[in-house]
Amino acid sequence: MRFNPLTDHERYLDKDPKDMSLTELRMLLKIKRMDLQLGWNEFEGKIKFWQRVVRSVRESGMVDQVKEGIQTYLQNKSPKE
């Protein structure tokens, strides 16, 4: 019988760590480490995604177009003498 952390982790949720055997504590620790690693991987993935989005926007020239549009708008909006 193999341990499957995606399904077997539920049997450790209700048990107090004080009442667990050494094997169960090791499994609980392994589950916690895997959970932490998955959370970290998800966080890194989100950062990399937004880095790609920002890089794509910057490389497309949209930032410069928006700046030029704002400057043109502000120049046209300022009172003319």
N, C-alpha and C positions, 0 to 999 in steps of 0.2 A: 504494500500500500504506500503510495507516494503522497506527499503533502502538496496540495494545490492552494497557493495563497489567494487565488481569485475566488475560491469557494469555501475553503476550510477555515478561513480566518474568523468566520462568524462564531465558531464554537469557543473561541477564546475571549469574546467580548464580555460575556456575563461572569466570567470567572475572576476572582480576586487574585492578583499575582502572589499573594502570601500563600494561597492554597494550591498553587501550581507546582508541578514537579519540575525538575531541572530541564527535562526535555521540552516541556511546555513553555518554560521561560525562554529557552533558546529559540523556540518557534515564534514566540511573541516578539522577541527582539528582532528576529529576522523579518517578521512582518512589518514592524515599525521602521526598520531600515529601508525596506523596499518601498514603503509608503512615502518616506522622506525622499528617496531617490526619484520616485515617480513625480512627486510634487516639484522637485528641483528641475527635472527634465521639462516639465510643463512650463515652468517659469522661464527657463532658458529659451524654449521654443517661442514663447510670446515675445520675448525681447528680440530674438532674431527676426521674427516676422515683422515687427515694427521698424527694425533697422532696415530691412529690405524695402518696406513701403516708403520710408523717408528717403532712402537712397534713390529709389525709382522716381519719386517726385522731384528730387533735386536734379537728377540727370535729365529729366524730361524738359527742364527749363520752366516749369510751371511757377516756381518760386520767383524767378526774375519777372515773369509776366505779371504776377500778382503785385509785386513791388512797383512795377511801372504803372500798372492800372491805378494803384492807390495814389502814387505821386501825381499822375495826371488828374485824378479826381480832386485831390487837394489843391492843385494849382488852379483848376477851373472853379473850385468852390470859393477860393480866397477872393476878397473884395477887390475889384479893379479900380484903379485910380484914374 
